[in-house]
Amino acid sequence: MRIGITCYPTYGGSGVVATELGIELAAMGHEVHFISYSQPFRLSGRDDGILYHEVPVSSYPLFEFPPYDLALASRMAEVAEFYDLDLLHVHYAIPHSVSALLARQMLAARGRRLPFVTTLHGTDITLVGLDRSYLPITRYAIQESDGVTSISDYLREKTVQDFGVTRGIEVVPNFVNCDVYTPIRDDDKRAEARKRLAAPDEAILMHLSNFRPVKRVLDVVRIFAQVAREVPAQLVLVGDGPDRSAAEWLAHDLGIQSRVHFLGKMERVNELLPLADLMLMPSELESFGLAALEAMACKVPSIATSVGGVPELIDNRVTGLLYAVGDVDGMASGALSLLQDRARLEEMREAGRKTAQSQFCSSLVVPHYVRYYEQVLAGTA
Ligand code: GMT
């Protein structure tokens, strides 16, 4: 198949899923065309079977807000015609599904078919899509898509309830490449690699996000402060975003800044994750929680909140520990209980890896997308 993919190319779960999907599809022999305003950050630019098409957005004095969605629609239609695309797959409804709808109409007027699949990722429904200025057009574009997928049952139900979408929505969960996100099996090698981040007797807690308010990064620092009072430990935060500076100041004010490391945006998180003992994901909301899955595949259990689609990924007390939003004390004592009971931590590490392999590996989930594309092309989705 020749597949066009549009996503936000910046640091964020939907862009990561879209990019990893494109890479996996290309490895299966499909031709993949990314269409976006800049190259998705996990693409190297040298991936076989993948082409990247930049969307130029002109700015004129008259345009207070340059219309990216229109430039995107034009480019989608051009790329689809030039490269004879079979379908478009857009990640994150706003504005991508609206642009795809326009591109489909433009090509229909020229006698060409261009079906599109919209994948709902989370805040496109739970936050942005509920803004009155975006809701009607987002609902329309979702309803008119040739196929719609959501990353969890939670998000599907939310879309039906809050948007009144009546067309079918296929749940295709987030996935991880279990050969790339994998534990370091050799204990000596792992111990050696951990020395980059901590002393041998210290625990390593990790957080990975785009530091938006929804991630509650300040809770990460507060949880760590309590843990570090009881056991020797280091906190490693990967990513960047609006709440980073507040989190840095909080670490400073709590007197723990020497043990809190802000690494910023990193490309190869698969090399860092296996070094951690625990992942902290105290989010206000997660429609799935990709960071926790990537950690799980590396045998790192999460201390997380029981929100949105997280319970569909993490089996409480089996593959991680779940708490109410803002329960910093609970999450800190949960983290401590695992760090002080190595046998239980080891069981959880094993159980998490097994879950990642048996339910969320790219080798299982990507073919689900391909089957769905086939249904879309056959008009049966
Ligand atoms: O979490 C974010 O703010 C980024 C956002 C995105 O769309 O870029 O992530 C959402 O999509 C991820 C990939 O499908 C999910 O794993 C995240 O749970 C989801 N975030 C939220 O629902 C808050």
Residues whose N, C-alpha, C, O or C-beta is under 5 A from the ligand:
A	BS01	GMT	G12 G13 S14 G15 V17 H121 G122 T123 I151 V214 L285 E286 S287 F288 G289 L290
